[in-house]
Amino acid sequence: MPIILCRTAAKKMGEFLRDPAGAPSFFEGMGIALFKNDFIPTLDSVLADFTECNFAGYAPQSISTPNPAIVNGNGRGEVEADPVIWLSSGGPVQTAFGYFIYDLALGVHWCQRFNAPAPMGVAGAEAKVTVFFTWFSEFTG
């Protein structure tokens, strides 16, 4: 018989990643950056696959301590950090195709291509990412 991950357990797993007893959160020491090369991330993506953005006003950012874990509207355990926002102050003209999250050793932990590229070369252009985890059971009953 399969193991069923109950909603309460999914929420507890999220809470542990957010605030493990006596240890730093999973996000501590992680950075998040935008990439400007037209690349489709894979399970084997590494830092060298990404060309980091460099528009005016850009800098890689750290990820906040996540908010308390919840069971979301889809019945999944979820923990999310505050949104990370980049605001362009002008050129050079470039497009952000997505983001990557890396640790202090520069290992990429996860990455995502945006549904639509974000043009970032104009003053006031914005890119926003909300970092979160969800857990669910693949079994429904």
ABEGO torsion letter per residue (X at the ends): XBBBBBAAAAAAAAAAAABBBGBBBAABGBBBBBBABBBBBBAABBAAABBBBABBGBBBBBBBBBBBBBBBAAGBBBBBBBBBBBBBAEOBBBBBAEBBBBBAAGBBABBBBBABBBBAABBGBBBBBBBBBBBBBABAX
